[in-house]
Each structure stands twice: as structure tokens, then as C-alpha cells.
């Protein structure tokens, strides 16, 4: 089924149903969606904050050409392995953000990839983004349960034949982290900051399940996020976010990528989307840096500049030195998405990349 909102007239939504589909079921589903979302809030055109000109306006490679280049390999849905050349570019990007972190005097931290479910609960993730979470469990600590599984499924090769039986697994206590910054707020739980602002940086593997969208380089199940996170006084953080936008803009200019920074909102679960998305947009809480990309949207969000107000400070009882609840802000980079954008504009052969970009990344052709 394909759908499209008519933004110009706001008259309605056109839907194309494939042959054999249950039209009545689809009708009821769409009516429910309209009741929850569309009738309450039709998204407005985004407010553009900044435009960046790139070295090129045309793509050098399609996603399929990149996938067929031999420089990376898809090993599962939304799972890719980078070869040595692409890994070198990835590490060069990391060096740029490491340098930015040092400029900001950020404390470098290393968090686990697994996140306690209780932390996710504190962050309202279970109501806001339940559709993308991946839960972790293991067998019950019962020899008979494990032995039965080994006897029945241990030598099976089909996924459908390897599924543990209902009731054989422990209750879920952890998830694969969907973002890095949540670890920091839990790390600072019940603490008072030594000054009016604390900055930390961390890079980690993140996991977001996006169903059928996990079929291209712009939507990976397992991807890397590099985040520079500030916690402290509201005005200090707003000034800091403004400064970070300028510094990151210079980095993307150095990479030669055309980009646009605009007000955005997160893809909240449908029951939460109207109120939370409207609130984010109304108060300019989230900016995204988007680059042209050969996907269905013709663009890709590769970085974001977020201001959470005192939400996490309140949830985790983090205080400023003056006793007020701390605010927080996060500048986040989708490392794999930035790499994919570089590849579609310049290709996988470094010899054909612009010299200015190669030099900016301190790479060797």
C-alpha cells in the first residue's frame, strides 16, 4: 500500500491498494490513523535554519553500485561489514569529531552497548518509540529447559526451527541501546554538577528496528552514533548548541557536502506523535542536518542538534551547582549515514575524490 498526503490543498490522503489486499481492514486502519494524527495535526513545512553549498550537486554512485563495489558486504537485514578502505574513511570521520570534542573540553566516556530496561523506562522510550526497540533475554537458569532446547533445536539450520519455546526465556531486563546519550544521564543520576555546564562525548553501536526500511545504507539495524552531550544551565546550553551548529557546519563544508539544517521532530509512536512532535517543533527543540541522498525522501538526516530542556535532569535528578535542575543538549552524528553520503557523492574509489576532501580527512589516495 502506498499513501500520500496532499500538502498543497490539505484535502486528504490518496491511497493505492495492491491487488488481493484486504481493503476493509486497510480502511479501518487508515481511519484510526486519521483519528489519532491527521485530524489533529497536519505537519507544516519545515523551518530552514542554514543552507550549506557542496562541491557537487550530482551523485557519483547509486546505493546499489556501492553495495556491488566489493568495499562492503551485507551480512543480514540492516547489517553491513565495511572493508579496509571504508573503515579508514570511517575512522577519519571519527578523528574529526574527536577533535571537535577536544575543542569543547568534553570528557570521553565509554558506555556498554546494552542498556537496562529501567533506564529506557525513565526516558519515556517505551511510550515514544516502542516500535524500534530490540529486547535482550536468555534462557531460564534451568538445566531441563536448556537441555530440551538443545535436543530439539540444537542441530537445526532454519530460523523457524530454532525459536525457543514460549516460557523458556527469562523476563526482559535489558535492551540494545537505541542512542548513546541515555547512558550519560543515568551515569550522572543523583549528582550535582561541579559548574554550570558539563560536556561529555561517546561513540557507540546503536540499534533501531525499522521493519521493511532496513534495506539500504541509509537505514541500518546496527549503526554507530557519535554524540557530544552537554548537561547544565539552560541559557549556557542554548548558546552552546548555537556554537555547535556553526562548528559542525564548517566540518560539513570541509567534507564538501551540500546540506540543510532545519527544525525537525522525532518519529514518535502514533499515540504520542501529535503532542510531542508539535511541542518539539514549536519550541525548536530539535534541528537536523540533512544531505541529499538517493532514497525515497531524496535526503538523509546525518546529524542532529537536540535540546531536551530539563526532562532528563528531572528524571535522573541531576542538579546544577546552584541547585537548579539541569537541562541537557546533544549533538549527534550518524557515522554510517555520513559515510554513506560521502560514498554516493564521491564513489568508493578515493582516487576520484576531490583533493580538498581527502586532505580535510587526512586520508591517502
ZAZA-926105 format. One record per residue (C-alpha): residue number from 1; x, y, z. Coordinates in nm, 4 decimals, padded with zeros to 6 digits. Layout:
// ZAZA-926105
<atom num="NUM" east="X" north="Y" up="Z"/>
...
This chain:
// ZAZA-926105
<atom num="1" east="00.0000" north="00.0000" up="00.0000"/>
<atom num="2" east="00.1298" north="00.3466" up="-00.0892"/>
<atom num="3" east="-00.0076" north="00.6676" up="00.0618"/>
<atom num="4" east="00.0465" north="01.0387" up="00.0063"/>
<atom num="5" east="-00.0674" north="01.3494" up="00.1954"/>
<atom num="6" east="-00.1747" north="01.6397" up="-00.0258"/>
<atom num="7" east="00.0204" north="01.9219" up="00.1410"/>
<atom num="8" east="-00.0933" north="02.1920" up="-00.1012"/>
<atom num="9" east="-00.4684" north="02.1564" up="-00.0648"/>
<atom num="10" east="-00.4791" north="01.9609" up="00.2646"/>
<atom num="11" east="-00.7879" north="01.7932" up="00.1175"/>
<atom num="12" east="-00.6946" north="01.4415" up="00.2152"/>
<atom num="13" east="-00.4803" north="01.1346" up="00.1648"/>
<atom num="14" east="-00.4682" north="00.9268" up="-00.1528"/>
<atom num="15" east="-00.4093" north="00.5546" up="-00.1077"/>
<atom num="16" east="-00.3191" north="00.2896" up="-00.3647"/>
<atom num="17" east="-00.4062" north="-00.0658" up="-00.2582"/>
<atom num="18" east="-00.2349" north="-00.3656" up="-00.4146"/>
<atom num="19" east="-00.4401" north="-00.6444" up="-00.5716"/>
<atom num="20" east="-00.5568" north="-00.9031" up="-00.3218"/>
<atom num="21" east="-00.5216" north="-00.6770" up="-00.0182"/>
<atom num="22" east="-00.7942" north="-00.6619" up="00.2461"/>
<atom num="23" east="-00.9403" north="-00.3215" up="00.1578"/>
<atom num="24" east="-01.1804" north="-00.3089" up="00.4513"/>
<atom num="25" east="-00.9054" north="-00.3822" up="00.7027"/>
<atom num="26" east="-00.6845" north="-00.1177" up="00.5419"/>
<atom num="27" east="-00.9723" north="00.1300" up="00.5506"/>
<atom num="28" east="-01.0265" north="00.0820" up="00.9228"/>
<atom num="29" east="-00.6535" north="00.1086" up="00.9933"/>
<atom num="30" east="-00.6268" north="00.4338" up="00.7977"/>
<atom num="31" east="-00.9359" north="00.5806" up="00.9659"/>
<atom num="32" east="-00.7792" north="00.5033" up="01.3027"/>
<atom num="33" east="-00.4584" north="00.6736" up="01.1977"/>
<atom num="34" east="-00.6514" north="00.9782" up="01.0746"/>
<atom num="35" east="-00.8359" north="00.9980" up="01.4042"/>
<atom num="36" east="-00.5115" north="00.9783" up="01.6046"/>
<atom num="37" east="-00.2909" north="01.2021" up="01.3965"/>
<atom num="38" east="-00.4068" north="01.3726" up="01.0799"/>
<atom num="39" east="-00.7278" north="01.5223" up="01.2124"/>
<atom num="40" east="-00.5314" north="01.6799" up="01.4974"/>
<atom num="41" east="-00.2138" north="01.7966" up="01.3256"/>
<atom num="42" east="-00.1012" north="01.8228" up="00.9660"/>
<atom num="43" east="00.2765" north="01.8717" up="00.9517"/>
<atom num="44" east="00.3831" north="02.2156" up="00.8332"/>
<atom num="45" east="00.6694" north="02.2876" up="00.6004"/>
<atom num="46" east="00.9986" north="02.2752" up="00.7939"/>
<atom num="47" east="01.1756" north="02.5924" up="00.9038"/>
<atom num="48" east="01.5213" north="02.6097" up="00.7484"/>
<atom num="49" east="01.7981" north="02.7371" up="00.9765"/>
<atom num="50" east="02.1014" north="02.7141" up="00.7487"/>
<atom num="51" east="02.1960" north="02.6110" up="00.3935"/>
<atom num="52" east="02.5379" north="02.4693" up="00.3049"/>
<atom num="53" east="02.6677" north="02.4537" up="-00.0510"/>
<atom num="54" east="02.8544" north="02.1419" up="-00.1584"/>
<atom num="55" east="03.1316" north="02.0738" up="-00.4049"/>
<atom num="56" east="02.8965" north="01.8647" up="-00.6178"/>
<atom num="57" east="02.5252" north="01.8630" up="-00.6880"/>
<atom num="58" east="02.5106" north="01.5254" up="-00.8621"/>
<atom num="59" east="02.5581" north="01.1795" up="-00.7145"/>
<atom num="60" east="02.8606" north="00.9814" up="-00.8298"/>
<atom num="61" east="02.7204" north="00.6421" up="-00.7280"/>
<atom num="62" east="02.3876" north="00.4803" up="-00.6520"/>
<atom num="63" east="02.3394" north="00.2803" up="-00.3342"/>
<atom num="64" east="02.3286" north="-00.0391" up="-00.5410"/>
<atom num="65" east="02.6615" north="00.0474" up="-00.7069"/>
<atom num="66" east="02.8147" north="00.0988" up="-00.3634"/>
<atom num="67" east="02.6742" north="-00.2332" up="-00.2440"/>
<atom num="68" east="02.8163" north="-00.4042" up="-00.5539"/>
<atom num="69" east="03.1590" north="-00.2394" up="-00.5266"/>
<atom num="70" east="03.3106" north="-00.5082" up="-00.3071"/>
<atom num="71" east="03.4062" north="-00.2491" up="-00.0437"/>
<atom num="72" east="03.1340" north="-00.3646" up="00.1954"/>
<atom num="73" east="02.9170" north="-00.6676" up="00.2473"/>
<atom num="74" east="02.5620" north="-00.7051" up="00.3697"/>
<atom num="75" east="02.5548" north="-00.9932" up="00.6179"/>
<atom num="76" east="02.1955" north="-00.9617" up="00.7386"/>
<atom num="77" east="01.8973" north="-00.7276" up="00.7256"/>
<atom num="78" east="02.0339" north="-00.3869" up="00.8150"/>
<atom num="79" east="02.3784" north="-00.5332" up="00.8944"/>
<atom num="80" east="02.6866" north="-00.4452" up="00.6875"/>
<atom num="81" east="03.0598" north="-00.5084" up="00.7153"/>
<atom num="82" east="03.2982" north="-00.2392" up="00.5883"/>
<atom num="83" east="03.6204" north="-00.3322" up="00.4140"/>
<atom num="84" east="03.9569" north="-00.1749" up="00.4950"/>
<atom num="85" east="03.9129" north="00.1314" up="00.2673"/>
<atom num="86" east="03.5741" north="00.2280" up="00.4068"/>
<atom num="87" east="03.6899" north="00.1587" up="00.7601"/>
<atom num="88" east="03.9744" north="00.4056" up="00.7036"/>
<atom num="89" east="03.7226" north="00.6737" up="00.5956"/>
<atom num="90" east="03.5023" north="00.5917" up="00.8955"/>
<atom num="91" east="03.7986" north="00.6323" up="01.1322"/>
<atom num="92" east="03.8934" north="00.9606" up="00.9631"/>
<atom num="93" east="03.5429" north="01.0921" up="01.0313"/>
<atom num="94" east="03.5764" north="00.9875" up="01.3936"/>
<atom num="95" east="03.9014" north="01.1850" up="01.4192"/>
<atom num="96" east="03.7159" north="01.4993" up="01.3065"/>
<atom num="97" east="03.4605" north="01.4605" up="01.5842"/>
<atom num="98" east="03.7275" north="01.3656" up="01.8371"/>
<atom num="99" east="03.8998" north="01.6954" up="01.7547"/>
<atom num="100" east="03.5710" north="01.8813" up="01.7969"/>
<atom num="101" east="03.5202" north="01.7104" up="02.1337"/>
<atom num="102" east="03.8653" north="01.8191" up="02.2483"/>
<atom num="103" east="03.7878" north="02.1781" up="02.1456"/>
<atom num="104" east="03.4797" north="02.1615" up="02.3662"/>
<atom num="105" east="03.6821" north="02.0082" up="02.6516"/>
<atom num="106" east="03.4475" north="01.7108" up="02.6567"/>
<atom num="107" east="03.5197" north="01.4168" up="02.8836"/>
<atom num="108" east="03.5428" north="01.0992" up="02.6745"/>
<atom num="109" east="03.3383" north="00.8113" up="02.8129"/>
<atom num="110" east="03.2810" north="00.4518" up="02.7024"/>
<atom num="111" east="02.9363" north="00.3048" up="02.7604"/>
<atom num="112" east="02.8078" north="-00.0515" up="02.7158"/>
<atom num="113" east="02.6007" north="-00.1369" up="02.4105"/>
<atom num="114" east="02.3357" north="-00.2958" up="02.6305"/>
<atom num="115" east="02.1056" north="-00.0627" up="02.8243"/>
<atom num="116" east="01.8975" north="-00.1539" up="03.1305"/>
<atom num="117" east="01.5256" north="-00.1514" up="03.0610"/>
<atom num="118" east="01.4720" north="00.0631" up="03.3698"/>
<atom num="119" east="01.6830" north="00.3395" up="03.2112"/>
<atom num="120" east="01.4739" north="00.3250" up="02.8941"/>
<atom num="121" east="01.1604" north="00.3466" up="03.1081"/>
<atom num="122" east="01.2876" north="00.6657" up="03.2740"/>
<atom num="123" east="01.3438" north="00.8170" up="02.9291"/>
<atom num="124" east="00.9806" north="00.7560" up="02.8184"/>
<atom num="125" east="01.1101" north="00.5402" up="02.5346"/>
<atom num="126" east="00.8531" north="00.2635" up="02.5885"/>
<atom num="127" east="00.5690" north="00.5016" up="02.5059"/>
<atom num="128" east="00.7504" north="00.7154" up="02.2491"/>
<atom num="129" east="00.9448" north="00.4679" up="02.0312"/>
<atom num="130" east="00.8446" north="00.1092" up="02.1263"/>
<atom num="131" east="00.8371" north="00.0056" up="01.7598"/>
<atom num="132" east="01.2155" north="00.0323" up="01.7165"/>
<atom num="133" east="01.3363" north="-00.1272" up="02.0415"/>
<atom num="134" east="01.5177" north="-00.4623" up="02.0494"/>
<atom num="135" east="01.4880" north="-00.6505" up="02.3773"/>
<atom num="136" east="01.7514" north="-00.8880" up="02.5148"/>
<atom num="137" east="01.6906" north="-01.2055" up="02.7103"/>
<atom num="138" east="01.8393" north="-01.5500" up="02.7692"/>
<atom num="139" east="01.7318" north="-01.8982" up="02.8714"/>
<atom num="140" east="01.5955" north="-01.9563" up="03.2160"/>
<atom num="141" east="01.8583" north="-02.0928" up="03.4511"/>
<atom num="142" east="01.7023" north="-02.4365" up="03.4348"/>
<atom num="143" east="01.9013" north="-02.7322" up="03.3044"/>
<atom num="144" east="01.5931" north="-02.9152" up="03.1763"/>
<atom num="145" east="01.4788" north="-02.6130" up="02.9730"/>
<atom num="146" east="01.8191" north="-02.5693" up="02.8075"/>
<atom num="147" east="01.8646" north="-02.9443" up="02.7571"/>
<atom num="148" east="01.5271" north="-02.9704" up="02.5878"/>
<atom num="149" east="01.6160" north="-02.6868" up="02.3513"/>
<atom num="150" east="01.9489" north="-02.8470" up="02.2596"/>
<atom num="151" east="01.7828" north="-03.1826" up="02.1916"/>
<atom num="152" east="01.5039" north="-03.0336" up="01.9803"/>
<atom num="153" east="01.6739" north="-02.7420" up="01.8059"/>
<atom num="154" east="02.0496" north="-02.7683" up="01.8550"/>
<atom num="155" east="02.1184" north="-02.9130" up="01.5092"/>
<atom num="156" east="01.8534" north="-02.7169" up="01.3178"/>
<atom num="157" east="01.9574" north="-02.4712" up="01.0478"/>
<atom num="158" east="01.6294" north="-02.2963" up="00.9631"/>
<atom num="159" east="01.5484" north="-01.9912" up="01.1745"/>
<atom num="160" east="01.1897" north="-02.1048" up="01.2166"/>
<atom num="161" east="01.3131" north="-02.4297" up="01.3707"/>
<atom num="162" east="01.5486" north="-02.2592" up="01.6186"/>
<atom num="163" east="01.2963" north="-02.0472" up="01.8074"/>
<atom num="164" east="01.2897" north="-02.1081" up="02.1858"/>
<atom num="165" east="00.9538" north="-02.2246" up="02.3179"/>
<atom num="166" east="00.7247" north="-01.9859" up="02.4985"/>
<atom num="167" east="00.8103" north="-01.9712" up="02.8653"/>
<atom num="168" east="01.1691" north="-02.0920" up="02.8245"/>
<atom num="169" east="01.3241" north="-01.7436" up="02.8369"/>
<atom num="170" east="01.3870" north="-01.5055" up="03.1247"/>
<atom num="171" east="01.1911" north="-01.1813" up="03.1533"/>
<atom num="172" east="01.3427" north="-00.8868" up="02.9680"/>
<atom num="173" east="01.5704" north="-00.6649" up="03.1756"/>
<atom num="174" east="01.7849" north="-00.5078" up="02.9023"/>
<atom num="175" east="01.7594" north="-00.3644" up="02.5519"/>
<atom num="176" east="02.0107" north="-00.2898" up="02.2778"/>
<atom num="177" east="02.0802" north="00.0823" up="02.3130"/>
<atom num="178" east="01.8855" north="00.2965" up="02.0626"/>
<atom num="179" east="02.1000" north="00.6039" up="02.1435"/>
<atom num="180" east="02.4166" north="00.6729" up="02.3421"/>
<atom num="181" east="02.3227" north="00.9794" up="02.5465"/>
<atom num="182" east="02.0769" north="00.7981" up="02.7752"/>
<atom num="183" east="02.3714" north="00.6237" up="02.9391"/>
<atom num="184" east="02.5159" north="00.9619" up="03.0379"/>
<atom num="185" east="02.2032" north="01.0757" up="03.2172"/>
<atom num="186" east="02.1978" north="00.7512" up="03.4139"/>
<atom num="187" east="02.5719" north="00.7942" up="03.4805"/>
<atom num="188" east="02.5004" north="01.1403" up="03.6285"/>
<atom num="189" east="02.1966" north="01.0220" up="03.8250"/>
<atom num="190" east="02.1546" north="01.1937" up="04.1649"/>
<atom num="191" east="02.4654" north="01.4079" up="04.1077"/>
<atom num="192" east="02.5285" north="01.7803" up="04.1346"/>
<atom num="193" east="02.7439" north="01.9215" up="03.8554"/>
<atom num="194" east="03.0652" north="02.0982" up="03.9645"/>
<atom num="195" east="02.9844" north="02.4013" up="03.7476"/>
<atom num="196" east="02.7096" north="02.5401" up="03.5278"/>
<atom num="197" east="02.7902" north="02.3013" up="03.2404"/>
<atom num="198" east="02.9390" north="01.9565" up="03.1911"/>
<atom num="199" east="03.0253" north="01.8146" up="02.8469"/>
<atom num="200" east="03.0963" north="01.4511" up="02.7582"/>
<atom num="201" east="03.1393" north="01.2614" up="02.4340"/>
<atom num="202" east="03.0954" north="00.8965" up="02.3441"/>
<atom num="203" east="03.0585" north="00.6768" up="02.0380"/>
<atom num="204" east="02.8691" north="00.3512" up="02.0418"/>
<atom num="205" east="02.6782" north="00.0906" up="01.8447"/>
<atom num="206" east="02.3062" north="00.1640" up="01.8373"/>
<atom num="207" east="02.0133" north="-00.0497" up="01.7288"/>
<atom num="208" east="01.6781" north="00.0569" up="01.5879"/>
<atom num="209" east="01.4440" north="-00.1859" up="01.4174"/>
<atom num="210" east="01.2679" north="-00.0178" up="01.1246"/>
<atom num="211" east="01.0973" north="-00.3148" up="00.9624"/>
<atom num="212" east="01.0948" north="-00.3094" up="00.5812"/>
<atom num="213" east="01.3054" north="00.0074" up="00.5758"/>
<atom num="214" east="01.6142" north="-00.1962" up="00.6691"/>
<atom num="215" east="01.7045" north="-00.2490" up="00.3057"/>
<atom num="216" east="01.9583" north="00.0224" up="00.2282"/>
<atom num="217" east="02.2635" north="00.2016" up="00.3656"/>
<atom num="218" east="02.0518" north="00.4886" up="00.4980"/>
<atom num="219" east="01.8537" north="00.2577" up="00.7309"/>
<atom num="220" east="02.0733" north="00.0132" up="00.9208"/>
<atom num="221" east="01.9660" north="-00.2004" up="01.2149"/>
<atom num="222" east="02.3129" north="-00.1781" up="01.3739"/>
<atom num="223" east="02.4795" north="00.1604" up="01.3290"/>
<atom num="224" east="02.7251" north="00.3895" up="01.5075"/>
<atom num="225" east="02.6412" north="00.7186" up="01.6773"/>
<atom num="226" east="02.8980" north="00.9746" up="01.7896"/>
<atom num="227" east="02.7457" north="01.2081" up="02.0450"/>
<atom num="228" east="02.8691" north="01.5205" up="02.2225"/>
<atom num="229" east="02.6383" north="01.5828" up="02.5171"/>
<atom num="230" east="02.6047" north="01.8887" up="02.7357"/>
<atom num="231" east="02.4317" north="01.8996" up="03.0752"/>
<atom num="232" east="02.3867" north="02.2197" up="03.2740"/>
<atom num="233" east="02.2131" north="02.5579" up="03.2845"/>
<atom num="234" east="01.9510" north="02.6310" up="03.0189"/>
<atom num="235" east="02.0973" north="02.9502" up="02.8710"/>
<atom num="236" east="02.4502" north="02.8073" up="02.8620"/>
<atom num="237" east="02.3253" north="02.5035" up="02.6692"/>
<atom num="238" east="02.1272" north="02.7078" up="02.4182"/>
<atom num="239" east="02.4340" north="02.9206" up="02.3479"/>
<atom num="240" east="02.6445" north="02.6046" up="02.3222"/>
<atom num="241" east="02.4051" north="02.4428" up="02.0753"/>
<atom num="242" east="02.4203" north="02.7537" up="01.8574"/>
<atom num="243" east="02.8003" north="02.7370" up="01.8631"/>
<atom num="244" east="02.7952" north="02.3650" up="01.7791"/>
<atom num="245" east="02.5757" north="02.4290" up="01.4750"/>
<atom num="246" east="02.8386" north="02.6698" up="01.3407"/>
<atom num="247" east="03.1290" north="02.4339" up="01.4100"/>
<atom num="248" east="02.9540" north="02.1334" up="01.2571"/>
<atom num="249" east="02.8586" north="02.3425" up="00.9527"/>
<atom num="250" east="03.2290" north="02.4105" up="00.8958"/>
<atom num="251" east="03.3045" north="02.0382" up="00.9159"/>
<atom num="252" east="03.0436" north="01.9557" up="00.6504"/>
<atom num="253" east="03.1701" north="02.2389" up="00.4336"/>
<atom num="254" east="03.5146" north="02.0784" up="00.4621"/>
<atom num="255" east="03.3603" north="01.7472" up="00.3556"/>
<atom num="256" east="03.2156" north="01.9257" up="00.0519"/>
<atom num="257" east="02.8631" north="01.8003" up="00.1191"/>
<atom num="258" east="02.5557" north="02.0087" up="00.0390"/>
<atom num="259" east="02.3317" north="02.0241" up="00.3443"/>
<atom num="260" east="02.0391" north="02.1952" up="00.5071"/>
<atom num="261" east="01.9753" north="02.2441" up="00.8786"/>
<atom num="262" east="01.6075" north="02.2650" up="00.9673"/>
<atom num="263" east="01.3667" north="02.2300" up="01.2580"/>
<atom num="264" east="01.2596" north="01.8679" up="01.2983"/>
<atom num="265" east="01.0787" north="01.6248" up="01.5216"/>
<atom num="266" east="01.1327" north="01.2628" up="01.6230"/>
<atom num="267" east="00.9254" north="00.9732" up="01.4782"/>
<atom num="268" east="00.7170" north="00.9183" up="01.7901"/>
<atom num="269" east="00.4829" north="00.6213" up="01.8151"/>
<atom num="270" east="00.1446" north="00.7162" up="01.6699"/>
<atom num="271" east="-00.0353" north="00.7681" up="02.0033"/>
<atom num="272" east="00.2324" north="01.0169" up="02.1136"/>
<atom num="273" east="00.3140" north="01.1850" up="01.7846"/>
<atom num="274" east="00.0781" north="01.4807" up="01.7796"/>
<atom num="275" east="00.1514" north="01.6320" up="02.1193"/>
<atom num="276" east="00.5232" north="01.5538" up="02.1359"/>
<atom num="277" east="00.6077" north="01.6398" up="01.7739"/>
<atom num="278" east="00.4158" north="01.9656" up="01.7915"/>
<atom num="279" east="00.5929" north="02.0548" up="02.1152"/>
<atom num="280" east="00.9364" north="01.9830" up="01.9634"/>
<atom num="281" east="00.8677" north="02.1944" up="01.6572"/>
<atom num="282" east="00.7031" north="02.4809" up="01.8450"/>
<atom num="283" east="00.9989" north="02.5235" up="02.0788"/>
<atom num="284" east="01.2770" north="02.4453" up="01.8259"/>
<atom num="285" east="01.3945" north="02.1567" up="02.0423"/>
<atom num="286" east="01.5403" north="01.9549" up="01.7551"/>
<atom num="287" east="01.7374" north="02.0576" up="01.4473"/>
<atom num="288" east="01.8519" north="01.8104" up="01.1832"/>
<atom num="289" east="02.1337" north="01.8407" up="00.9318"/>
<atom num="290" east="02.0100" north="01.6789" up="00.6110"/>
<atom num="291" east="02.2054" north="01.5945" up="00.2968"/>
<atom num="292" east="02.0711" north="01.4970" up="-00.0462"/>
<atom num="293" east="02.0564" north="01.1180" up="-00.0793"/>
<atom num="294" east="01.9202" north="00.8796" up="-00.3457"/>
<atom num="295" east="01.6386" north="00.7355" up="-00.1345"/>
<atom num="296" east="01.2608" north="00.7755" up="-00.1425"/>
<atom num="297" east="01.2851" north="01.1028" up="00.0523"/>
<atom num="298" east="01.5741" north="01.2347" up="-00.1612"/>
<atom num="299" east="01.7517" north="01.3374" up="00.1587"/>
<atom num="300" east="01.9008" north="01.1903" up="00.4718"/>
<atom num="301" east="01.9398" north="01.3211" up="00.8274"/>
<atom num="302" east="02.3062" north="01.2695" up="00.9172"/>
<atom num="303" east="02.3348" north="01.4814" up="01.2330"/>
<atom num="304" east="02.1059" north="01.6450" up="01.4877"/>
<atom num="305" east="02.1208" north="01.9205" up="01.7468"/>
<atom num="306" east="01.8819" north="01.8474" up="02.0310"/>
<atom num="307" east="01.7717" north="02.0457" up="02.3345"/>
<atom num="308" east="01.5799" north="01.8435" up="02.5937"/>
<atom num="309" east="01.5123" north="02.1248" up="02.8421"/>
<atom num="310" east="01.5060" north="01.9773" up="03.1969"/>
<atom num="311" east="01.3409" north="01.6474" up="03.1017"/>
<atom num="312" east="01.6394" north="01.4206" up="03.1718"/>
<atom num="313" east="01.7625" north="01.6367" up="03.4580"/>
<atom num="314" east="01.4286" north="01.5855" up="03.6307"/>
<atom num="315" east="01.4003" north="01.2154" up="03.5503"/>
<atom num="316" east="01.7533" north="01.1394" up="03.6733"/>
<atom num="317" east="01.7738" north="01.4023" up="03.9478"/>
<atom num="318" east="02.0713" north="01.5882" up="03.8015"/>
<atom num="319" east="02.1363" north="01.9311" up="03.9526"/>
<atom num="320" east="02.3477" north="02.2310" up="03.8567"/>
<atom num="321" east="02.5897" north="02.3755" up="04.1107"/>
<atom num="322" east="02.3276" north="02.6375" up="04.2056"/>
<atom num="323" east="02.0797" north="02.3639" up="04.2979"/>
<atom num="324" east="01.8536" north="02.4059" up="03.9939"/>
<atom num="325" east="01.7546" north="02.1044" up="03.7840"/>
<atom num="326" east="01.9966" north="02.0573" up="03.4930"/>
<atom num="327" east="01.8958" north="02.0911" up="03.1291"/>
<atom num="328" east="02.0591" north="01.8837" up="02.8549"/>
<atom num="329" east="02.1565" north="01.9111" up="02.4893"/>
<atom num="330" east="02.3064" north="01.6577" up="02.2499"/>
<atom num="331" east="02.4827" north="01.6989" up="01.9166"/>
<atom num="332" east="02.4651" north="01.3583" up="01.7488"/>
<atom num="333" east="02.6311" north="01.2267" up="01.4339"/>
<atom num="334" east="02.5136" north="00.9230" up="01.2396"/>
<atom num="335" east="02.8561" north="00.7912" up="01.1439"/>
<atom num="336" east="02.7325" north="00.5315" up="00.8955"/>
<atom num="337" east="02.4981" north="00.7809" up="00.7324"/>
<atom num="338" east="02.7729" north="01.0382" up="00.6865"/>
<atom num="339" east="02.9935" north="00.7693" up="00.5336"/>
<atom num="340" east="02.7105" north="00.6596" up="00.3011"/>
<atom num="341" east="02.6537" north="01.0211" up="00.1926"/>
<atom num="342" east="03.0219" north="01.0664" up="00.1108"/>
<atom num="343" east="03.0094" north="00.7472" up="-00.0969"/>
<atom num="344" east="02.7064" north="00.8475" up="-00.3036"/>
<atom num="345" east="02.8645" north="01.1861" up="-00.3832"/>
<atom num="346" east="03.2223" north="01.0727" up="-00.4426"/>
<atom num="347" east="03.2108" north="00.6945" up="-00.5014"/>
<atom num="348" east="03.4158" north="00.4216" up="-00.3354"/>
<atom num="349" east="03.7408" north="00.4963" up="-00.5233"/>
<atom num="350" east="03.9446" north="00.7513" up="-00.3269"/>
<atom num="351" east="04.1453" north="00.8308" up="-00.6404"/>
<atom num="352" east="03.8350" north="01.0032" up="-00.7777"/>
<atom num="353" east="03.7569" north="01.2011" up="-00.4632"/>
<atom num="354" east="03.8213" north="01.5797" up="-00.4576"/>
<atom num="355" east="04.1690" north="01.6538" up="-00.3199"/>
<atom num="356" east="04.0272" north="01.9059" up="-00.0736"/>
<atom num="357" east="03.8072" north="01.6392" up="00.0879"/>
<atom num="358" east="04.0855" north="01.3809" up="00.1005"/>
<atom num="359" east="04.3152" north="01.6363" up="00.2629"/>
<atom num="360" east="04.0447" north="01.7500" up="00.5048"/>
<atom num="361" east="04.0061" north="01.3900" up="00.6232"/>
<atom num="362" east="04.3848" north="01.3375" up="00.6260"/>
<atom num="363" east="04.3497" north="01.0342" up="00.4002"/>
<atom num="364" east="04.5925" north="00.8932" up="00.1469"/>
<atom num="365" east="04.4811" north="00.8187" up="-00.2070"/>
